[in-house]
């Protein structure tokens, strides 16, 4: 077959995914996908001669295709992508502004932090087991985490005693991810892009791939985080496992 064109391939594109496990789900833009690698593999079984005149030569050879493997990497971290990377379910988080009065907290040890069961707190006052006000110099508050620590120098709160903490919570909205609750992701992928060498448009379609996260998220790294997923392309019926279409 004669070569029609002699062009290289440097591809850039926009990637959309659909969660096949959610009925009637649509496609969402993944953001900045830094890598989408598909690898075709095969297994070869060879019958090798042990005969004197042909030792070491192949007498028969059978090549069996293996599942196409896929790796996807992204450095975009919105709510959806973070849930994918943490293999978890995301949900809406809300905390209403309210006033909490006289919440009991047992202080096992001074100099240690104890949770008040709420986050984003303010206007904290404390009473000891004798119902006397505890001066604010005797304790510290971590307002973001909603925790209190009685200082070791405090003489008004004894170790092992219960204190009463009153405070207000701030109105907060966001999301929460329960990580490590999903075994794998079954996704459909569509990519529309361009070969920068030729300027031609290309569409990559993977109807079904089953992947899991295989990267670590270093929460304290000075570099941009990157999520990575790997798994197999799943063949659907009589259709090809995946397809690529190029147009001018």
C-alpha positions in Angstrom: 0.0 0.0 0.0 1.4 3.3 -1.1 1.9 6.0 1.6 -0.8 8.7 1.1 0.8 11.3 3.3 3.9 11.5 5.5 2.8 13.4 8.6 3.6 13.2 12.3 1.0 13.4 15.1 1.0 15.9 17.9 -2.6 16.0 19.3 -4.3 18.5 21.5 -8.0 18.3 22.4 -10.9 18.7 24.8 -11.9 15.6 26.7 -15.4 14.7 27.9 -16.4 11.8 30.1 -19.7 10.2 31.0 -20.2 8.0 34.1 -21.8 4.8 32.7 -23.0 3.7 36.2 -25.3 6.7 36.5 -28.6 6.3 34.5 -29.2 9.1 32.0 -25.9 10.8 32.8 -24.5 13.2 30.3 -20.9 14.2 29.4 -18.8 16.6 31.4 -15.6 18.4 30.4 -12.7 16.9 32.3 -10.5 20.0 31.9 -6.8 19.9 31.2 -6.0 16.3 30.3 -2.2 16.0 30.2 -2.1 12.4 28.9 -4.5 9.9 27.3 -2.6 6.8 26.3 -4.0 3.7 24.6 -1.8 0.6 24.3 -2.6 -2.4 22.2 -1.1 -5.6 23.5 -0.9 -9.2 22.4 0.3 -12.6 23.7 2.3 -14.9 21.6 2.4 -18.7 22.2 5.2 -20.4 20.2 5.9 -24.1 19.8 9.7 -24.4 19.7 11.6 -27.2 18.1 13.7 -29.5 20.2 14.8 -31.5 17.2 18.4 -31.9 16.4 18.3 -30.2 12.9 15.9 -27.3 13.8 16.4 -26.8 17.5 15.3 -23.3 18.7 13.2 -22.6 15.6 9.5 -21.8 15.8 7.3 -24.7 14.5 4.0 -22.9 15.2 3.1 -19.5 16.5 -0.2 -18.1 17.6 -0.8 -14.5 18.4 -3.8 -13.6 20.7 -4.9 -10.0 21.1 -5.1 -8.8 24.7 -7.3 -6.0 26.2 -6.3 -2.5 25.1 -5.0 -0.7 28.2 -5.7 2.9 28.8 -4.1 5.6 31.0 -5.6 9.0 31.6 -4.0 11.9 33.5 -5.3 15.3 34.4 -4.2 18.3 36.5 -7.7 19.9 36.7 -9.2 19.5 40.2 -12.8 20.5 40.4 -15.4 18.7 42.6 -15.9 16.0 40.0 -12.3 15.3 39.2 -11.3 15.3 42.8 -14.0 12.7 43.5 -12.6 10.6 40.6 -9.0 10.9 41.9 -10.1 9.9 45.5 -12.3 7.1 44.2 -15.1 8.5 46.2 -18.7 9.8 46.1 -19.2 13.6 46.2 -22.1 15.3 47.9 -23.3 18.8 48.9 -22.0 20.1 52.2 -24.0 22.7 54.1 -23.6 24.2 57.6 -26.2 26.6 58.8 -25.4 29.6 61.0 -26.7 28.7 64.5 -25.9 29.2 68.2 -24.8 26.3 70.3 -25.2 26.6 74.0 -23.4 24.7 76.8 -22.0 21.8 74.7 -20.3 19.4 77.0 -16.7 18.5 76.2 -14.6 16.2 78.5 -11.0 17.4 78.8 -9.0 14.3 79.2 -5.6 16.0 79.0 -4.7 19.7 79.0 -2.6 20.8 76.0 -4.6 18.6 73.6 -7.2 19.5 71.1 -10.9 18.4 71.4 -13.5 18.6 68.7 -16.7 20.6 69.2 -18.5 18.7 66.4 -18.8 21.8 64.2 -16.4 23.7 61.9 -16.1 27.4 61.2 -17.0 28.6 64.7 -16.9 32.0 66.4 -17.9 33.9 69.6 -16.7 31.1 71.9 -17.3 31.2 75.7 -16.4 28.5 78.2 -17.6 27.4 81.6 -15.9 24.8 83.9 -17.5 22.0 85.8 -18.4 24.4 88.6 -20.3 26.5 86.0 -17.9 29.4 86.4 -16.7 31.3 83.4 -13.2 30.3 82.1 -11.0 33.2 81.1 -10.1 33.2 77.4 -6.4 33.2 78.3 -6.9 29.7 79.7 -7.7 28.1 76.3 -7.1 28.2 72.6 -9.6 27.8 69.7 -9.0 26.5 66.2 -12.0 28.2 64.6 -11.7 26.5 61.2 -11.7 22.9 62.6 -14.0 23.7 65.6 -11.6 22.5 68.3 -10.6 23.7 71.7 -7.5 23.2 73.8 -7.3 23.9 77.6 -3.8 25.2 78.2 -1.6 23.3 80.7 -1.2 26.4 82.8 -4.9 26.7 83.4 -6.0 26.4 87.0 -9.7 26.7 86.5 -10.2 23.4 84.4 -9.1 20.1 85.8 -8.1 17.2 83.6 -10.9 14.6 83.3 -13.6 17.2 83.9 -16.3 18.4 81.6 -16.5 21.9 80.3 -19.5 23.7 78.7 -18.7 25.5 75.5 -21.1 28.0 73.8 -20.4 29.3 70.3 -21.8 30.3 67.0 -21.3 28.5 63.6 -20.8 30.3 60.3 -23.0 29.7 57.3 -21.0 27.5 54.9 -21.7 25.8 51.6 -19.4 23.5 49.6 -18.9 19.8 48.9 -17.7 16.7 50.6 -16.1 13.6 49.2 -16.3 10.2 50.9 -13.0 8.8 49.6 -12.2 5.2 48.9 -15.8 4.2 48.5 -15.8 3.4 44.7 -14.0 0.3 43.4 -13.7 1.4 39.8 -15.0 3.9 37.3 -16.9 2.8 34.1 -16.6 5.7 31.7 -17.4 6.7 28.2 -14.9 9.1 26.7 -15.1 11.5 23.8 -12.2 13.7 22.7 -12.4 16.3 20.0 -9.1 17.8 19.0 -6.6 18.7 16.4 -3.4 17.3 14.9 -1.1 20.3 15.2 1.0 19.0 12.3 -1.8 18.9 9.8 -4.4 21.1 11.4 -7.0 18.4 10.8 -9.8 17.7 13.3 -9.8 14.4 15.1 -12.5 12.7 17.2 -11.5 9.9 19.6 -14.3 7.8 21.0 -14.0 5.2 23.7 -17.5 3.8 24.4 -16.5 2.0 27.6 -13.4 1.9 29.7 -13.0 0.6 33.3 -10.4 2.4 35.3 -9.2 3.1 38.8 -6.9 5.7 40.3 -3.2 4.8 40.4 -1.6 8.1 41.5 -1.0 9.6 44.9 -2.2 13.0 45.9 0.5 14.8 47.8 -1.4 17.5 49.7 1.7 19.4 50.7 3.7 19.3 47.4 5.0 22.5 45.9 4.1 21.2 42.5 0.7 21.1 40.8 -1.1 17.9 41.6 -1.9 15.4 38.9 -4.4 12.6 39.0 -3.9 9.4 37.0 -6.2 6.5 36.1 -5.4 3.2 34.4 -7.4 0.2 33.3 -8.8 -1.5 30.2 -10.9 -0.6 27.3 -14.1 -2.8 27.3 -15.4 -4.1 24.0 -19.1 -3.5 23.6 -20.9 -6.1 21.5 -19.8 -6.3 17.9 -18.5 -2.7 17.8 -14.8 -1.8 17.8 -13.3 -1.2 21.3 -12.7 2.4 20.3 -12.5 4.5 17.2 -10.7 7.6 15.7 -12.2 9.8 13.0 -10.3 12.5 11.2 -11.8 15.2 9.0 -10.4 18.2 7.2 
